[in-house]
Amino acid sequence: MWKKIPSFLKNKYLLVFVIFIVWLTFFDRNNFISQLKLGRILNNQRQQKEFYKAEIHRDSTGLQELMSDSVSLEKFAREKYLMKKENEEIFLIVKDKREK
């Protein structure tokens, strides 16, 4: 019976190594598959972090500009919140989304 088994399968070191790799790939708590998934999640989180840092920087510069310049503050208030001066009328022109 032992003569029918190939010699590389009789090697105990190779057999232990294969079992070890199979164990790490599928059964271990920190297996390779879960590590790949966690790596993808980590990369996604890093991209979101960079995006939010850029957004914070953009908003901070906009806020600094609004706080330092009264003309830009008035422009912002008129455009965003539709504020007006006394004895002034505002006309809103809304484009129909169906017309292109």
C-alpha positions as CSV (number, residue, x, y, z in Angstrom):
1,M,0.0,0.0,0.0
2,W,2.8,2.5,0.8
3,K,4.3,1.9,-2.6
4,K,1.3,3.4,-4.4
5,I,1.6,6.8,-2.5
6,P,3.8,9.3,-4.3
7,S,7.0,10.2,-2.5
8,F,6.2,13.9,-2.1
9,L,3.1,12.9,-0.1
10,K,5.2,10.8,2.3
11,N,7.3,13.9,3.2
12,K,6.0,14.9,6.7
13,Y,7.3,18.5,6.4
14,L,5.4,19.1,3.2
15,L,2.3,17.6,4.6
16,V,2.5,19.7,7.8
17,F,3.1,22.8,5.6
18,V,0.1,22.1,3.4
19,I,-2.1,21.6,6.5
20,F,-0.8,24.8,8.0
21,I,-1.5,26.8,4.8
22,V,-5.0,25.4,4.6
23,W,-5.6,26.2,8.3
24,L,-4.4,29.8,7.8
25,T,-6.5,30.2,4.7
26,F,-9.8,29.0,5.9
27,F,-10.1,28.1,9.6
28,D,-8.0,30.5,11.6
29,R,-9.7,33.6,13.2
30,N,-7.3,35.9,11.3
31,N,-7.4,33.9,8.1
32,F,-6.2,35.3,4.7
33,I,-9.7,35.8,3.4
34,S,-10.8,38.0,6.3
35,Q,-7.5,39.9,6.1
36,L,-8.1,40.8,2.5
37,K,-11.6,42.0,3.4
38,L,-10.3,44.1,6.2
39,G,-7.6,45.5,3.9
40,R,-10.2,46.7,1.5
41,I,-12.3,48.2,4.3
42,L,-9.1,50.0,5.6
43,N,-8.3,51.4,2.1
44,N,-11.9,52.6,1.8
45,Q,-11.7,54.3,5.2
46,R,-8.4,56.0,4.3
47,Q,-10.0,57.4,1.1
48,Q,-12.9,58.7,3.1
49,K,-10.6,60.3,5.6
50,E,-8.7,62.1,2.8
51,F,-12.0,63.2,1.3
52,Y,-13.3,64.6,4.6
53,K,-10.0,66.4,5.3
54,A,-10.3,68.1,1.9
55,E,-13.9,69.1,2.6
56,I,-13.0,70.5,6.0
57,H,-10.1,72.5,4.5
58,R,-12.5,73.8,1.7
59,D,-15.2,74.7,4.3
60,S,-12.7,76.3,6.6
61,T,-11.3,78.6,3.9
62,G,-14.9,79.5,2.9
63,L,-15.8,80.3,6.5
64,Q,-12.6,82.4,6.9
65,E,-13.5,84.3,3.8
66,L,-17.1,84.9,5.0
67,M,-15.9,86.1,8.4
68,S,-13.3,88.5,7.0
69,D,-15.2,90.1,4.1
70,S,-18.5,91.7,4.6
71,V,-19.2,91.8,0.8
72,S,-18.9,88.0,0.5
73,L,-21.0,87.6,3.6
74,E,-23.8,89.6,2.1
75,K,-23.5,87.8,-1.2
76,F,-23.7,84.4,0.7
77,A,-26.7,85.5,2.7
78,R,-28.6,86.7,-0.3
79,E,-27.9,83.6,-2.4
80,K,-28.2,80.9,0.2
81,Y,-30.9,82.3,2.5
82,L,-32.7,84.7,0.1
83,M,-32.2,87.6,2.4
84,K,-33.0,91.1,1.2
85,K,-32.6,94.7,2.1
86,E,-35.6,96.8,3.1
87,N,-37.8,98.0,0.2
88,E,-36.2,95.4,-2.1
89,E,-37.9,92.6,-4.1
90,I,-36.4,89.3,-5.0
91,F,-37.5,87.3,-8.0
92,L,-36.5,83.7,-8.2
93,I,-36.1,82.1,-11.6
94,V,-36.5,78.3,-11.4
95,K,-35.6,76.2,-14.4
96,D,-37.9,73.3,-15.1
97,K,-35.9,70.0,-14.9
98,R,-37.8,68.5,-17.8
99,E,-36.6,71.2,-20.2
100,K,-33.0,70.7,-21.3
